[in-house]
């Protein structure tokens, strides 16, 4: 059960990160904060940029690495709970 949750979380992070790079799923965002040239709204709702997308993909890949043991899966799931 715990590893199934880890798989779902990891898939969600990787999918969300990739979705941020697909122009058809995101619209230009005019809020000029740190990276104005790459700031977009995924699904028209969530502001993201290339660094944010890459961080989600990396965090998702870390989740797949956490599947190597039950302890790592528990730690990953807890980190998601605490961070998000």
Secondary structure, DSSP 4 states (H G I P E B T S, - for coil): -HHHHHHHHHHHHHHHHHHHH-GGGEEE----SS-GGG-EEETTTEEE-HHHHHHHHHHHHHHHHGGGSHHHHHHHHHHHHHH-
